[in-house]
Amino acid sequence: MIAAFTPSFARRLIICLAIALGLQLPPYAWSVSADLQIPELGDASSSMFSSEQEFQLGRGWLMAFRNEAPIINDPLLTDYLEHLIYRLASFSQVQDRRLELVVVDNKTMNAFAVPGGVIGVHNGMFLYARDEDQLASVLAHELAHLSQRHFARSVEKQKNATITNLAALLGALVIAATAGGDAGLAAITATQAASLESQLRYSRQNEQEADRIGMLTMVNADMDPMAVAGMFEQMQRAGRYYSKPPEFLLTHPITESRISDARGRAARYPKRTPQDNFEYHLMQVRVQLHFQNNVNAAIKQFRSDISDNPELAGAYRYGLALALIQARRLEQAQQEIDLLLKQDPQRITYLVAQSELWQNQGEAKKAVAMLRRQLRYNPGNHPLTMSYYEALLRVGEKEEAAKVLEEHTGLRPSDPNLWYQLAEVRGLSNDIIGLHQARAEYFVLMGRPDQAMRQLNYALLEAGTDTATAARLRQRINEIRRWKETLDFN
């Protein structure tokens, strides 16, 4: 999907910014010209934005972003990234730990931080980072942008920035996530030259500070600070395969001096032997397979990688097993999974693969029994729960599947995919009121209050004489209506 910075999306962002700033918008604020000025992210604390305003702004932006960008719903990849981000955050200077991850289905090497704790990661990052420490260096850098409140500082510095300008800043992230870097850069080139020159100096200060604080986070988390320079080199190497724009237009300009500075700074810390996390490489092969259009070519490549890279043979064997499942070569896939489970019988990633294989073999009951047992030891685990839900559907236990998802939404209430799936399974189990309620929550998270209220009104018709249910539905409708009036979504 190729998305542009559309007027409807711009308007939604403008509304969110206005609410965050506590401003009354004039009628002309809705027109967004093609000649937008795009301010850069700023630095440290600000009197213009409070932390709570930043939080609300970030969540409003995320609603709009989900409607525009290709979001990937991979429970294993999401779970891995969430754990890595929260590990880094616990050693960072981020004060507000209400973090929200969004994984973008895009081959480009990109990650970003949005005010209020939203961390975005393109799954293409796994195609470039050699190990977990290199990926962590990027995430730690983005957490540093959050902890130093660079966005708020930028707004404070540019006191003449309009709400439309701020919407354009966040809109550029959508362009980068959907159309790739060239389109995002095309939007930036519309900025006036004098404004760019001023913002450039400030942006580079931000990047230097994020480099320094991000590396400190890495050290505190017992990760290799040398990975920062290593990742910079990977970025620089990858950039050679693209038409290179002027350096000052890049969000994270990579220069030899920046690489050298990172290496020199890392050398000041006690030398550390890198400890590679094998789980990273399992996620890496998942992404490689995801972007491989020819499954037979993937099978051939993974077989070759197993023999050529003995240290990571297990990861490539896992990729081979997944590719064989896709190719419906199920007996061969079972042989590979048997080898993996023999080496590590309790690794959740392998158990989910075994569940997927059993379901494809028509033996979903085996998957249900195994996953039910695993969830007793790992209650609430996201990949296990979603695999269990899928297995329950395969064996026809729709009511139990709905119950599992309903409980899981209590742990992950801001996950729109969960609400979407819950609506589907409630429909299958003939719970029509529950279907409309789940759809309503999905639309709320997508920033569509009118559609959410419409679903609840459908549920209200189904409630009939059930006064308790009708009262709950009316209360939720009123809550969403007040929220809509606040944001003026008309």
Secondary structure, DSSP 4 states (H G I P E B T S, - for coil): ------HHHHHHHHHHHHHHHT-PPPGGGG---SS---PPP--S--SSS-HHHHHHHHHHHHHHHHHHS-B---HHHHHHHHHHHHHHHHTSS------EEEEE--SS--EEEETTTEEEEEGGGGGT-SSHHHHHHHHHHHHHHHHTTHHHHHHHH-TT--HHHHHHHHHHHHHHHHH-HHHHHHHHTTS-HHHHHHHHHHHHHHHHHHHHHHHHHHHHTT--THHHHHHHHHHHHHHTTS-PPPGGGSSS---HHHHHHHHHHHHTSPP------HHHHHHHHHHHHHT-S-HHHHHHHHHHHHHH-GGGHHHHHHHHHHHHHHTT-HHHHHHHHHHHHHH-TT-HHHHHHHHHHHHHTT-HHHHHHHHHHHHHHSTT-HHHHHHHHHHHHHTT-HHHHHHHHHHHHHH-TT-HHHHHHHHHHHHHTT-HHHHHHHHHHHHHHTT-HHHHHHHHHHHHHHHTT-HHHHHHHHHHHHHHHHHHHHHT--
